[in-house]
Amino acid sequence: MIKRCFWAVAVVPLFFFCVTLQANAASFKFGEADISVGGSVRYDVGYKFSDLGDIPATPAGQEDSLTDFFLESGLSRANLKVSYDKITGFAEIGFKGDKDGNTVSTRHIFAKYDMGSGNSLLIGQTDSILSIGKPDQRMMGDDILFGFGNLDLNRKAQIQFNHQAGPILYQFAIEDNRNAVINGSPTGAHVTEQITPALLMAVTYSDKGIVLSPSAYFQTVNLKANDTTADDVTVNSWALALNGAFKIPAMTFMYEGWYGNNLSTLPGPPGGDMRPSKKTSNMLAPVADGTDIKDVKSMGGWFQFSVPVQPVVVNFGAGMQKADVEYSGAAYESSVQTMAVFANVKYVIMNGFYMQPEIAWFDYGQDAQKTLGATYTTGDNDLGSDLYAGIHFQYDF
């Protein structure tokens, strides 16, 4: 039986290339294995109106705003699922394209074993169990408020244990250590020593339209002194999050709130900071302080209301995150923050195919350094904002 199990998993690559190009979903049997193929095609079209904030004052009269038309792929994906006896294998790749080029990435690839009695073991790459839940926000490349209150979009290799007990799901996971970003460098040379893996846990209660899901994350990295001028530096990263939802026929309300320490370990752009490149520091990163660091605390969250108004669903939401700065002196802010607001209308054209007009505003707040560095002569530190007005098209198959 074990040989047949491994053989069933081995057919994943073959069938992935043979059948993912079909127009409709496919479910069939191959020997004793159940095979299903699916995916999602996503495109966004519209305009982005950018307030560039405080920019270099050369030459005089430089533009401080831009309008950009976009027609680009959201994060489309194709997946394959193979189930045999108590083992399920799943693989999904993502496709994303814009004016700067196309990218292909591995989103999920894992095997899951049903141990019975509500227990299961997952090994491979899939979603993090930290801050389970996401808003239905589309513009800015399907980033669903990441960097504006949505804490973790992480998908990493992990070992995950799940236990379902009635309406409660208990989850525990270990992941490879997440790389930390530090603002500046502690004195001297260091080598990185991973003290703990990333440790995560979540408990999700779901029953009668109510969902509550507290989760937590912790890891320790040691920057070990590698010359006589340096000291060992310990970087502790942790987060506590609470996600939830409340659903009645007239409305669904979803939310997330979180608080953490040194959360530049988040994925995506370096350290989970979605602000433009002209920023002088990462808003979630600890700050180098001589031979040591200063820890940076941060907090944030988002909410969304969804109201069905036949034949559409109206979504409205907002998010915000804020971090201490921890630099000293009058030249720096005490904290920095980002915020976003969005509204969209989901209209189903046919089964699996829908369009979603959306207006979304993303404010990048202020840079930590009040003068934005020596090349900025205005003395201001506004990082600007983006306003999107567009339509998201999606076909799930």
KOLLUM-217589 format. One record per residue: residue in three letters; x, y, z of N, C-alpha, C in turn. Coordinates in steps of 0.02 Angstrom, whole numbers, plus 50000, padded with zeros to 5 digits. Atoms other than C-alpha are relative to their C-alpha. Example, Ala and Ser with C-alpha at 12.3 -4.5 7.8 and 13.67 -1.06 7.14 Angstrom:
REM KOLLUM-217589
ALA500454994150000506154977550390500455006050000
SER499584994149997506844994750357499615005550037
END
This chain:
REM KOLLUM-217589
MET500414994050000500005000050000500435006350000
ILE499564994249998501445012050038500275001649931
LYS499744998850068502155009549863499475003349957
ARG500534997150040500465013349785499875007250020
CYS500094993149975500325028949895500505004749968
PHE499484995750029501985035849836499915000549924
TRP500124999750072501545031249657499455005149983
ALA500554995350012499925041249671500245007250005
VAL499734993249992500875056549733500465001749942
ALA499534998850054502155054349594499675002249936
VAL500334998050062500845057249459499825007450000
VAL500184992949997500595075249519500325004149945
PRO499724995850053501865083349401499734998449931
LEU500255001950066501265073249251499325002949986
PHE500674997650013499445077649270499965007650004
PHE500004992749997499855095649317500105003149931
PHE499864997350066500575098749145499504997749947
CYS500455002750051499305088049052499305003050002
VAL500714998249997497655094649117499855006950029
THR500164993449972497845111849198499785005149949
LEU500194995250051497525120349032499274999149978
GLN500705000850017495735114049023499605006150022
ALA500394994049986494405127549023499594999250063
ASN500435001149942493385119649162500354995450050
ALA499725004349948493755110849326499934992849980
ALA500025007150017494135092349311500104996050064
SER499945004749945493875078649440499924993049972
PHE500035006750028494215060549398500424995350043
LYS499605005049964495005044549462500554997549954
PHE499455003150036496675037449409500234994250043
GLY499895005849957496825019949475499575000850063
GLU500364999149937496345021449658500075007150028
ALA499904993149977496825039749671499475004649971
ASP500464994950023495595054249660500405006249980
ILE499634994450028496245068449550499525005849988
SER500394994150017495585086149539500475005649980
VAL499614994550027496235101149442499595006450004
GLY500364993749995495765119249473500465005949993
GLY499594994150005496365136949471499585006349999
SER500334993550000495935155249455500375004649953
VAL499724995050045496225168049317499775006950023
ARG500174993549971496295186049380500335005749961
TYR499734994150034496505202749291499695006350030
ASP500234993549975496385220749349500115005349946
VAL499954994550047496065236149242499755006350033
GLY500224993849970495925254249293500545005350000
TYR499534994449994496855269949345500265000450072
LYS499694998649936498065273749486500195007350002
PHE499864992949992498145291749546500475000750061
SER499494999949948499745294649646500175007150023
ASP499714994049968500175308649766500704998050021
LEU499315002249988502075307449769500285002450066
GLY499754997649936502235316349935500575004949991
ASP499424995550002503845325749971500564996749962
ILE499515002950046505075322349831500605004549995
PRO499414995650005506825328949792499835006549965
ALA500184993450027506685347649757500455002049943
THR499614998450061507675346549593499714996249942
PRO499964992750009507295353249469499405003550029
ALA500564996249973506145367049525499374998549959
GLY500635001350033504325363749485499894992749982
GLN500085007150015504495344749483499294997750018
GLU500685002549989502845335249471499944996750068
ASP500115003349936502105329649636499414995149997
SER500545004850008500715318549564500054996849931
LEU499995003850063500505305449427499354996249993
THR500575004350016499085296249341500244994449954
ASP499755005750037499405278749277499434995249983
PHE500485005250020498275267049176500334993250007
PHE499725006749994498515248649215499524994749974
LEU500355006150020497965232249138500494994450014
GLU499505004849977498845218349230499674993950031
SER500235006249969498675200749292500045000650076
GLY499955001049928498225198349473500384993550011
LEU499645006149986498935183049557499584994049978
SER500345005950026498185169749444500364993850024
ARG499695006149975498495151849493499694993849968
ALA500245006550023498315133549440500224994950051
ASN499845004849948498255118849558499784992949983
LEU500155007150008498175099949567499974996750068
LYS500105003649938497535089049708499954992549987
VAL500015007250007497855070349724499874996950069
SER500175003249936497035059949862500014992449991
TYR499995007350000497385041749899499984997650072
ASP500085002649932496775032850055500015005850049
LYS499994994749949497275044350200500495005649984
ILE499504994950018498555054950106499725004449944
THR500194995150051498185070750007500625004049981
GLY499464995750025499475079549898499705005949963
PHE500274994050032499185097349839500585004449975
ALA499494995550028500215108749724499655005649964
GLU500284994250034499835126349663500555004849982
ILE499524994950020500855138749563499615006449983
GLY500314993650013500485157249541500335003549941
PHE499774996250058500645168449388499805007350011
LYS500154993049992500775187249399500375004049947
GLY499694996150052501115199749261499795007350002
ASP500154992950006501225218749245500495003049949
LYS499594996750050502155231549141500754998850011
ASP499295001349986503795226549226500204992949984
GLY499835006950018503675208249172499554995050035
ASN500405005549973502975191449224500404996150052
THR499695004149949503335180849376499594993750011
VAL500325006449983502955162649418500274997950069
SER499795001949933502995156649598499634993850024
THR500325005749967502615141249701499615002550060
ARG500414997849944501155145149814499934994550052
HIS500095005749955500785128149890500304993749970
ILE499815006850018501575111049884500094996150065
PHE499985003549936501205099250027499654993349995
ALA500365006349991500625082150082499685000150069
LYS500365000049937499325079750218499764992950016
TYR500175006849979499035063650316499455000350053
ASP500555000449953497385060150403500154994450050
MET499815004749948497845051850568499404997050035
GLY500615002449966496035048950621499875003750064
SER500214996949937495085055150774500085007649999
GLY499954992850007495145072950707500705002749994
ASN499304997950004497045073350693500264999449928
SER499685000350065498055077150537500695003250005
LEU499324997550002499875080650495500155002449929
LEU499844997050065500415092250353500755001549998
ILE499294998550011502185093450284500075003149931
GLY499894996750064502655105850148499875007550006
GLN500114992850002502345123850096499275001649991
THR500684997650005500665131950128499925006250043
ASP500114993949962499845146650217500214999450072
SER499864999549929500455151950387499354999750039
ILE500595000149957499235149050530499955006450042
LEU500044993649964499625166450599499505004649965
SER500504995250024498195178950578499604997249942
ILE500425003350050497025167350484499425004649981
GLY500544995650024495795177250377500285005649959
LYS499774994650043495895190650245499415004049974
PRO500534995950028494865205150178499924998749925
ASP500165001050071494075205050004500205006349960
GLN499754994050034495145219549940500434997849941
ARG499725002550063495775218249759500555004249969
MET499514995950035496755233049691500694999550033
MET499305000649979498655234849712500224992749996
GLY499755006750013498915217349642499764994750048
ASP500265005249954497795207349759500394999550065
ASP499605000349939498835212249910499585000150064
ILE500485000849945497275211850023500215003450065
LEU499834995649944497835226050138500654997950035
PHE499355001649970499545218150172500435006350003
GLY499634993949989500615232050244499575005850023
PHE500484994849979499045241850290499514997150052
GLY500405003049947498415231350437499934992549996
ASN500025007350006498395213650368500704997350015
LEU499345001549972499815205350463500424995449958
ASP499555005150026500425189750374499704996649940
LEU500195003750060500275183250196500494994449988
ASN499445004550007501635170750228499794993049977
ARG500045007150017501755153850141500714997450002
LYS499325002649991503265144050199499974992550012
ALA499945007149984503865126250216499894999250075
GLN500175000849930503195119650380499794992850015
ILE500315006149974502685104850485499425002350044
GLN500604997449967500905107650544499584994250026
PHE500445005049969499845097350664499335003250014
ASN500684997449990497955099750669499584995050039
HIS500485004249963496645093150789499325003450001
GLN500694997550002494785095750758499604996850056
ALA500415002449945493695094150913499345003749998
GLY500644996650007491895098550870500105006549961
PRO499944993650037491815117050820500695003350009
ILE499364996949986493615120250879500564996449963
LEU499425002650034495175117850773500635002650034
TYR499364998349969496865117450861500554998949949
GLN499465000650048498405120650753500665002050031
PHE499324998649978500265120150790500464999049940
ALA499565000550057501665123050666500705002550018
ILE499324997349998503545125250652500205001549928
GLU499764997950066504325134450505500745001550004
ASP499324997750002506075138350449500025007250024
ASN499934993349972506715153950534499895005449946
ARG500124994550046506105169950451500555005250006
ASN499454995150000507455182450401499765006750028
ALA500174993549970507455198450504500355005649962
VAL499714993850028507765215950434500145004750058
ILE499824995349947508675228350546500155006849969
ASN499844993250022508745247250523500705001850024
GLY499314999049982510615250150519500334993450017
SER499625006049982511935237850579500345001050067
PRO499634999549936512565234550756500755000249986
THR499274999250008514405238750778500344993349991
GLY499605006050010515615225750711499704995249951
ALA500225005350046515425209950609499634994650039
HIS500405005149969514145196450646499844994449951
VAL500285005550039513585179450584499334998150031
THR500675001449976511755174250597499954992850026
GLU500105006549968511345159950715499264999250016
GLN500715001149988509575153050715499904996050064
ILE500085003149935509125149150895499374995650002
THR500625003950002507325143450869499725000249929
PRO500394999150061506255139550718499455005050013
ALA500604996049989504725150250691499474995350029
LEU500495004149965503445143250813499335003549997
LEU500664997050010501595146150778499464995550029
MET500585003749977499945141150853499375004249988
ALA500644996650010498115145250821499454995550026
VAL500605003549978496435140450894499415003449966
THR500554997150037494905143050784499344996950021
TYR500685002249983493115141950845499535002549945
SER500454998250054491805141650707499344996350009
ASP500655003149989489955138650739499455005349995
LYS500614995850004488265146550695500155007249980
GLY499864993450026488985161150597500515004050039
ILE499494996549960490305165750727500674996549992
VAL499325002650004492175163450701500455004250045
LEU499494996749959493525167550829500654996149992
SER499385003550013495345163650794500605004050028
PRO499374997249974496755169250912500594996049974
SER499405003550023498505165150850500625003550027
ALA499384997349972500315167850902500604997549961
TYR499385001750035502075167550830500595002350041
PHE499394998149964503825167750906500614996949965
GLN499365002750022505625165750848500565004150029
THR499404996649975507375170250906500574999049951
VAL499395000250041508885174550799500565003350040
ASN499424997049966510615177850872500515002349948
LEU499454997550041511845189150781500644999250040
LYS499425001949960513435181350844500615004249981
ALA499424995750012514945192750863500544996349961
ASN499505003250042516245189150730500655004149996
ASP499364996649992517605201550778500025003150070
THR499914997749931518275209750936499615006450015
THR500374993849987517265225850913499264998850010
ALA500725001549999515575217050913499794996350063
ASP500325004049947514405209751044499464995749969
ASP500565004050022513125196051025499365004050005
VAL500634996350001511415203050979499434995049991
THR500585004450003509775193751012499415003749971
VAL500594997050031508295197750900499404995450011
ASN500625003749987506645191350970499435003049960
SER500584997850038505155192450854499384996150024
TRP500615003549979503385188750912499395004149980
ALA500634996750017501585192750870499424996350032
LEU500645002749976499855190150945499465003049955
ALA500524997650046498345191350830499334997050019
LEU500685002449990496465189550843499605001549937
ASN500434999450058495405186350689499314997550018
GLY500685002249986493535184250685499515002049946
ALA500544998450047491915185050588499344998950035
PHE500695000749975490075187250627499545000549940
LYS500425000350060488805182250495499274999250017
ILE500735000649998486935185250486499755000949929
PRO500224999450069485835185050330500095006949969
ALA499974993250028485915203950311500715002749993
MET499334997149999487795206150337500514995050026
THR499445003649971489495198350370500525005250021
PHE499484995649974490765207450480500614995950015
MET499375003449987492585201950480500515005050027
TYR499514995449971494075209050575500644996350018
GLU499365002549975495875206850629500335005550042
GLY499604995449960496905214950766500634996450023
TRP499385003349981498725211650810500485004950034
TYR499484996249965500205217450915500634995849999
GLY499405004150004502025212250899500645003950010
ASN499334997449987503885215050917500474997949944
ASN499505001450052505215216350780499714995949943
LEU500365003950050504015210650644500245001349928
SER499714999750066505165214450498500164993049974
THR499945006950023505205195450487499434998049954
LEU500565001650044503595196350386500244999349928
PRO499795001250069503665190750203499835005949955
GLY500184994850048503375200750044500585004749990
PRO499464995150005504365216850016500414999850065
PRO499575000849941505835217650137499675002250065
GLY500274998549934505125216550311499275001950000
GLY500724998750000503295217950259499815007349995
ASP500124992850005503435236650223499825001749928
MET500244998750068502375241550071500095007349979
ARG499924992950017502865260050074500515000849943
PRO499554999150058503805267549924500734999850020
SER499295001249988505675265049906500365006150029
LYS499664994049974506085283049956500005000350076
LYS499975000249927505775278550139500724998850022
THR499325000749975507355279150244500094994350049
SER499945005649953506955264650360499384995649994
ASN500575004650000505825249450378499595001150063
MET500414997949944504345253350490499914994650054
LEU500105005349951504305236250578500664997250028
ALA499355002949983506175233350601500305002950063
PRO499624997349944507225234750759500545004849975
VAL499534994850019508485248950761500694998550031
ALA499335000949974510365246750777500175005650049
ASP499834995249948511005255250935500694998350027
GLY499325001749981512905254350949500134992549989
THR499865007250006513335236150984499374995850011
ASP500625003749986511505231451018499455002749953
ILE500574997450038509755235050949499475002650049
LYS500604998049964508185243851008499404996349969
ASP500585003650025506625233050993499475005049977
VAL500534995750027505195240550890499334996450006
LYS500675002749993503405237150940499555002949945
SER500474997750052501995238250812499324996950014
MET500685002549991500135235650804499595001749937
GLY500424998450058498755235550673499394995549996
GLY500595004150011497205227650604499585002649943
TRP500454998050053495785228750479499304997550017
PHE500685002449994493905226650467499665000449932
GLN500384999950063492645223250329499274998350014
PHE500715001550002490755223850310499834997549930
SER500255002550064489965213350171499244999550004
VAL500734999849999488135216450130499734997449933
PRO500305002450062487185205950001499405004349980
VAL500554996150028486065217049893499894997249930
GLN500085003650063485445205849754499945004649940
PRO499605006050012486175203149628500745000850018
VAL499294998749985487805209849705500134999350075
VAL499784999649931488805209549866500445006250007
VAL499634993849989489435226349930500494999050058
ASN499495000649949491075226150027500305006850016
PHE499674993949978491785240450129500474998250057
GLY499525001649948493345239750235500555005150007
ALA499444995549987494855248650307500514996450043
GLY499465003049961496525244450385500515005350020
MET499494995449976497935252750482500534996150037
GLN499485002649956499605248350556500475005750021
LYS499604994749969500765258550667500594996950035
ALA499405002749968502535256050730500395005650034
ASP499544995449968503705264550853500605001249954
VAL499414998550040505225272850776500644998250036
GLU499435001849957506495271150918500665003349981
TYR499424995850010507745282950836499975005750052
SER499994994649950508305296750957500105006749966
GLY499874993250024508285315450931499405003149967
ALA500564996250027507145329050865499914999149925
ALA500045000850072507505324150684499564994149980
TYR500385006050015506395308650698499305000350030
GLU500675000949973504555304750721500024995150059
SER500045004949946504015295150876499684993449976
SER500315006050029502965283150769499825001549927
VAL500224999450070502485279950587499414995349989
GLN500585004350012500905272450515499795000249927
THR500325000250065500015267350356499264998650011
MET500715001549995498145266150322499714999349931
ALA500345001150064496945260950184499264999450010
VAL500735000650000495095261650143499804997449931
PHE500225002550065494195252050006499254998650001
ALA500705002050010492455248749937499954996749932
ASN500105003250064491955236649801499324996549997
VAL500645003350013490445227949725500134993849959
LYS499885006350034490525209649677499374997949963
TYR500565002050041489395204749532500184993649963
VAL499885006550032489315186549475499685000049931
ILE500245000150069489165185849285499744993149982
MET500225006950009489045166949278500384995850051
ASN499705004349949489545152249386500775000049994
GLY499284999949999491375154549433500325006349972
PHE499724994150032491575171049339499665006350027
TYR500294993949973491335188049419500445006149987
MET499634993650004491845206349408499895003850065
GLN500024996649935492205217749555500295007149994
PRO499764993050001492315236749529500215002150071
GLU499754998149934493335244349670500335006949998
ILE499624993949985493955260949738500404998650063
ALA499575001449941495435259349858500525005550007
TRP499524994649985496525272549942500504997450050
PHE499455002349957498215268550019500435006050019
ASP499604994449976499095281550127500634997250033
TYR499375002749976500945278450161500275003750061
GLY499814996549939501065290850304500645004049993
GLN499394996049998502675299450354500614995650010
ASP499375003649989504475293750348500235001250072
ALA499744999349932505355290950514500445006250007
GLN499554994249999506625304350470499645006149975
LYS500424994350017505795321350468500245003849939
THR499744996450059506935328450332500094995549940
LEU499925004850054506915312750222500714999549973
GLY499315000950020508815312850214500295006149965
ALA499644994250026510115324550138499775002049930
THR500204998450069509425323449960499325003249996
TYR500664997049998507735330150014500055006750036
THR499864993349974507795348850039499395003650026
THR500604996549980505995352850080499905000050076
GLY500095000549928506125347750263499384996150019
ASP500605003949986504525337450248500124992649989
ASN499885007250005504305318650258499374996149982
ASP500605003450022502625314450180500184995049945
LEU499845005250049502785297850085499464999349946
GLY500495000050053501215300949982499464994850008
SER500565004749999499715290149938499834998049929
ASP500255002350064498915280349796499254998950005
LEU500725001150006497085280349743499894995749937
TYR500165004550055496505265749634499255000349985
ALA500695000750023494905265549532500014995149942
GLY499945005150052494715249649433499504994450008
ILE500445005849998493855233149401500434993750003
HIS499685006549994494435215949456499564994849966
PHE500355005550033493945201349344500314993450025
GLN499745006349975494075183549409499574994249976
TYR500335006150020493655166349341500314994350038
ASP499775005749960493815151949463499754993549967
PHE500195006350033493835134549385500264994050039
END
